[in-house]
Amino acid sequence: MVVSLTFTTLTTSATLTTFTTKMKKLEDLQQIISNAVTKLSFPTHPAELYEPIKYILSIGGKRMRPALLLMACDLFGGKVEDALSPALAIEVFHNFTLMHDDIMDNAPLRRGRTTVHERWNQNVAILSGDVMLIEGYKLMMQVENRLLRQILDIFNNTAVGVCEGQQIDMEFEQRNDVVIDEYINMIRLKTAVVLGGALKIGALIGGAELKDAELLSDFGEHLGIAFQLQDDILDVYGDPEKFGKLVGGDIISNKKTYLLIKALELAKDEKALELTDLLINKKFENTEKVKAVTDIYNSLDVRQYAETAMQCYADKAFKALDEINLPDDHKQYLRDFADGLMVREN
Amino acid sequence: MVVSLTFTTLTTSATLTTFTTKMKKLEDLQQIISNAVTKLSFPTHPAELYEPIKYILSIGGKRMRPALLLMACDLFGGKVEDALSPALAIEVFHNFTLMHDDIMDNAPLRRGRTTVHERWNQNVAILSGDVMLIEGYKLMMQVENRLLRQILDIFNNTAVGVCEGQQIDMEFEQRNDVVIDEYINMIRLKTAVVLGGALKIGALIGGAELKDAELLSDFGEHLGIAFQLQDDILDVYGDPEKFGKLVGGDIISNKKTYLLIKALELAKDEKALELTDLLINKKFENTEKVKAVTDIYNSLDVRQYAETAMQCYADKAFKALDEINLPDDHKQYLRDFADGLMVREN
């Protein structure tokens, strides 16, 4: 499962307008992307190759990754139009990973709509996904010649990272000895590198020095890890009314989250046996299982560990941010954005 | 099924050495590729992502596509070393298409070895294939800056073409109204554009003018179509001892080849009913079916039609060749190569 990137829009945008009059609001950038996505054109033939691409792109999502790319360009004084095609490349690439991940996860739904391999068939989802990756490259190439190689290098590394993350995540399902460092590396690859990559590409298009683009990339990558850890916490401790999905879903599916890995590391003797039994034994009803596992988490303080880890990565993100050569109000914009991400309740 | 590119090595190489002393023999170029493929290095972790890539690349093949890329570079006076990474890109890309095609075709074997999705599993084959496509881009980018955009544009078009060809081929399996023009377009996309693309990239690296690179690309594309038509003919009329695979395999699997499409177009009344019955009715034993369908082909002269079409594309290839601005002995080298391809018996 790829985490959905949402954040508390109201808080953030209200703050942003106080500090920056020139900078574009994130919602506006998301809107620019949404409009541009609807205008993306693909051949009509063969229909089964291109219809699924239009379909998956049409079923939405927050367009956060490409909006961040535009935001990075804007932050460094670039024209948002110059970054639009690469931003769309990131969105097309992201949706390619969703199309293939959904096959691998055997997922029937994506954002409440039928997945491509279910609506058409698996072969269609494999091949349309392949073409999306190529279309991603075509869009990413729409940059000035002087930036072409540098930006494609970043894109290549990002793309390989995401695939590695997905592979490691699949391997975790078969393993019972995953340790925290491995988990952090997996979420870094699967979720965070694409945020870092998008920010770096946008920054370079906006005219940033390489050093600053790399610091912004670090900011995004650390923030992405913090965000995923927050997601792990919210799955168990989120307000059911605000979380938007089933609380305890990760527990029910035995998903190796930070909380579970930490609990498996800390639990001793009887508690360890009880936890293992909850994971293996199929006799437990869902509500009962969620409650029992949560009780173990509480007794071991794993929420505290997770929040400390989350704060540690948020701090790393802010530290990278401090070092970027940007005016204070621009940095404040990014700080507000990060705060908006981290105070979310869904 | 992607056609295996083989040709009568002995005839060709003997002729080649007569005409060109400076030019590298095709077998030598194939050997350069084979050596370089074994030296390609990939990360060791995650193993299930990279092991299948090493595996599929290790099980061989003629390395014809990348060798043609090197040959094109050599023809125009370029250094073969400068074209080596892009040539490997073509080979990695080709093997990516095989890995994904094998899933789609549910094929248990590839070149006599277990396919990746059978040896590991389907998810591994999807994701390793994805990474191969990205690795293909990384290798293709190892060209001079002045050629980077042009070469990646060709690569993008080639890659999209191959995917379109595969999709159209899959759709053909469900259709009974395929006409010859559609079939030619399908084999052009699925088999021929990658030959044209490889030659064009090699020519540009070798210093060819764009016009000459395009003519060489046309040569390769037309020759690729002729080659596939030859393959269709050999499936039915090849010498069983030399063909190397089961004669009539396409007939047994109802594959829509040039011969079958033409026969369906020409057959009238009772013969049409008989042919349809042979395709639909499962009561026929393989040998009986091959003989009966071949008899219908013979009565309708479809072999003649196929050979005429093949000759037509071979002529187009030679016409493009004539217009290329290259010394006569270099053109002769290409003519001999083409003749070697077309006189094959396997």
Chai-1 contact restraints between the chains, C-beta under 6 A:
chainA,res_idxA,chainB,res_idxB,connection_type,confidence,min_distance_angstrom,max_distance_angstrom,comment,restraint_id
A,P46,B,E164,contact,1.0,0.0,6.0,A-B,restraint_1
A,P46,B,Q167,contact,1.0,0.0,6.0,A-B,restraint_2
A,P46,B,I168,contact,1.0,0.0,6.0,A-B,restraint_3
A,E48,B,Q167,contact,1.0,0.0,6.0,A-B,restraint_4
A,L49,B,Q167,contact,1.0,0.0,6.0,A-B,restraint_5
A,H100,B,I126,contact,1.0,0.0,6.0,A-B,restraint_6
A,M104,B,N123,contact,1.0,0.0,6.0,A-B,restraint_7
A,N123,B,M104,contact,1.0,0.0,6.0,A-B,restraint_8
A,I126,B,H100,contact,1.0,0.0,6.0,A-B,restraint_9
A,L127,B,C163,contact,1.0,0.0,6.0,A-B,restraint_10
A,L127,B,Q167,contact,1.0,0.0,6.0,A-B,restraint_11
A,D130,B,C163,contact,1.0,0.0,6.0,A-B,restraint_12
A,V131,B,C163,contact,1.0,0.0,6.0,A-B,restraint_13
A,L133,B,L133,contact,1.0,0.0,6.0,A-B,restraint_14
A,I134,B,N156,contact,1.0,0.0,6.0,A-B,restraint_15
A,I134,B,A159,contact,1.0,0.0,6.0,A-B,restraint_16
A,I134,B,V160,contact,1.0,0.0,6.0,A-B,restraint_17
A,K138,B,N156,contact,1.0,0.0,6.0,A-B,restraint_18
A,N156,B,I134,contact,1.0,0.0,6.0,A-B,restraint_19
A,N156,B,K138,contact,1.0,0.0,6.0,A-B,restraint_20
A,A159,B,I134,contact,1.0,0.0,6.0,A-B,restraint_21
A,V160,B,I134,contact,1.0,0.0,6.0,A-B,restraint_22
A,C163,B,L127,contact,1.0,0.0,6.0,A-B,restraint_23
A,C163,B,D130,contact,1.0,0.0,6.0,A-B,restraint_24
A,C163,B,V131,contact,1.0,0.0,6.0,A-B,restraint_25
A,E164,B,P46,contact,1.0,0.0,6.0,A-B,restraint_26
A,Q167,B,P46,contact,1.0,0.0,6.0,A-B,restraint_27
A,Q167,B,E48,contact,1.0,0.0,6.0,A-B,restraint_28
A,Q167,B,L49,contact,1.0,0.0,6.0,A-B,restraint_29
A,Q167,B,L127,contact,1.0,0.0,6.0,A-B,restraint_30
A,I168,B,P46,contact,1.0,0.0,6.0,A-B,restraint_31
